[in-house]
Amino acid sequence: MADTKFTPGPWDLLAGCYTPENGYFWMVQVADRTTAYAFEEANAHLTAAGPDLYEALQGAIGALEYSVDCARDDGNNSDIDFAQSKLDAAMSALAKARGEAHG
């Protein structure tokens, strides 16, 4: 798998802030510097969880690859199709996070 180029976690979510110009917003801080702003709290939480989600998905790919192999060995086509579709989605999401996916 390709090396990551993003700053490793943890990424911390700072409490909501308010300015008259922007209203309420949240900041994600990495290594003592603010790297992202979000105007929706849910988006800020998702951004802050990015490195953890990336790492978890990398681990899940191994389990999905094992599931595909087991289903192949058992000749269970419906399990193969299901596990393969989840594996493809996970790999596509990681490629997108690495900037390798387009569109």
One Martini backbone bead per residue (centre of mass of N, CA, C, O) as a GRO file, in nm:
protein
  103
    1MET     BB    1   0.099   0.034   0.017
    2ALA     BB    2   0.083   0.351   0.028
    3ASP     BB    3   0.208   0.621   0.143
    4THR     BB    4   0.154   0.863   0.356
    5LYS     BB    5   0.116   1.242   0.349
    6PHE     BB    6  -0.011   1.290   0.602
    7THR     BB    7  -0.067   1.390   0.908
    8PRO     BB    8  -0.046   1.244   1.180
    9GLY     BB    9  -0.183   1.161   1.447
   10PRO     BB   10  -0.357   1.346   1.627
   11TRP     BB   11  -0.668   1.501   1.576
   12ASP     BB   12  -0.808   1.801   1.696
   13LEU     BB   13  -1.098   1.926   1.839
   14LEU     BB   14  -1.218   2.233   1.863
   15ALA     BB   15  -1.404   2.440   1.984
   16GLY     BB   16  -1.634   2.639   1.921
   17CYS     BB   17  -1.654   2.932   1.728
   18TYR     BB   18  -1.682   3.302   1.713
   19THR     BB   19  -1.778   3.528   1.451
   20PRO     BB   20  -1.935   3.780   1.293
   21GLU     BB   21  -1.844   3.693   1.000
   22ASN     BB   22  -1.886   3.349   1.044
   23GLY     BB   23  -1.969   3.253   1.302
   24TYR     BB   24  -1.981   2.932   1.352
   25PHE     BB   25  -1.687   2.726   1.427
   26TRP     BB   26  -1.439   2.476   1.355
   27MET     BB   27  -1.129   2.322   1.466
   28VAL     BB   28  -0.842   2.158   1.338
   29GLN     BB   29  -0.571   2.008   1.514
   30VAL     BB   30  -0.216   1.985   1.424
   31ALA     BB   31   0.061   2.015   1.575
   32ASP     BB   32  -0.019   2.310   1.695
   33ARG     BB   33  -0.211   2.350   1.435
   34THR     BB   34  -0.423   2.484   1.218
   35THR     BB   35  -0.588   2.303   0.929
   36ALA     BB   36  -0.909   2.331   0.987
   37TYR     BB   37  -1.234   2.426   0.878
   38ALA     BB   38  -1.578   2.428   1.009
   39PHE     BB   39  -1.939   2.491   0.982
   40GLU     BB   40  -1.978   2.191   1.069
   41GLU     BB   41  -1.953   1.978   1.322
   42ALA     BB   42  -1.958   1.705   1.170
   43ASN     BB   43  -1.719   1.776   0.981
   44ALA     BB   44  -1.509   1.811   1.205
   45HIS     BB   45  -1.521   1.524   1.314
   46LEU     BB   46  -1.441   1.384   1.051
   47THR     BB   47  -1.169   1.520   1.014
   48ALA     BB   48  -1.042   1.435   1.292
   49ALA     BB   49  -1.085   1.114   1.213
   50GLY     BB   50  -0.914   1.046   0.963
   51PRO     BB   51  -0.663   0.878   1.064
   52ASP     BB   52  -0.835   0.658   1.204
   53LEU     BB   53  -0.996   0.568   0.956
   54TYR     BB   54  -0.759   0.489   0.780
   55GLU     BB   55  -0.640   0.271   0.968
   56ALA     BB   56  -0.896   0.096   0.990
   57LEU     BB   57  -0.924   0.039   0.684
   58GLN     BB   58  -0.660  -0.104   0.647
   59GLY     BB   59  -0.736  -0.341   0.839
   60ALA     BB   60  -1.000  -0.430   0.688
   61ILE     BB   61  -0.873  -0.526   0.425
   62GLY     BB   62  -0.749  -0.786   0.532
   63ALA     BB   63  -1.020  -0.916   0.613
   64LEU     BB   64  -1.148  -0.905   0.329
   65GLU     BB   65  -0.940  -1.075   0.183
   66TYR     BB   66  -0.993  -1.326   0.353
   67SER     BB   67  -1.295  -1.354   0.282
   68VAL     BB   68  -1.257  -1.396  -0.018
   69ASP     BB   69  -1.080  -1.648   0.001
   70CYS     BB   70  -1.282  -1.825   0.160
   71ALA     BB   71  -1.514  -1.809  -0.045
   72ARG     BB   72  -1.356  -1.937  -0.274
   73ASP     BB   73  -1.294  -2.207  -0.130
   74ASP     BB   74  -1.619  -2.259  -0.090
   75GLY     BB   75  -1.788  -2.148  -0.346
   76ASN     BB   76  -1.921  -1.860  -0.253
   77ASN     BB   77  -2.049  -1.624  -0.453
   78SER     BB   78  -2.207  -1.427  -0.267
   79ASP     BB   79  -1.967  -1.374  -0.074
   80ILE     BB   80  -1.770  -1.275  -0.281
   81ASP     BB   81  -1.929  -1.033  -0.386
   82PHE     BB   82  -1.961  -0.888  -0.117
   83ALA     BB   83  -1.661  -0.871  -0.025
   84GLN     BB   84  -1.553  -0.740  -0.285
   85SER     BB   85  -1.720  -0.479  -0.271
   86LYS     BB   86  -1.598  -0.385   0.001
   87LEU     BB   87  -1.303  -0.390  -0.086
   88ASP     BB   88  -1.326  -0.189  -0.319
   89ALA     BB   89  -1.433   0.047  -0.146
   90ALA     BB   90  -1.192   0.066   0.047
   91MET     BB   91  -0.972   0.111  -0.169
   92SER     BB   92  -1.099   0.366  -0.290
   93ALA     BB   93  -1.095   0.543  -0.035
   94LEU     BB   94  -0.787   0.538   0.003
   95ALA     BB   95  -0.716   0.658  -0.271
   96LYS     BB   96  -0.862   0.923  -0.222
   97ALA     BB   97  -0.697   1.005   0.034
   98ARG     BB   98  -0.419   0.998  -0.151
   99GLY     BB   99  -0.496   1.120  -0.448
  100GLU     BB  100  -0.565   0.873  -0.673
  101ALA     BB  101  -0.850   0.968  -0.719
  102HIS     BB  102  -1.103   1.032  -0.969
  103GLY     BB  103  -1.431   1.157  -0.958
   0.00000   0.00000   0.00000
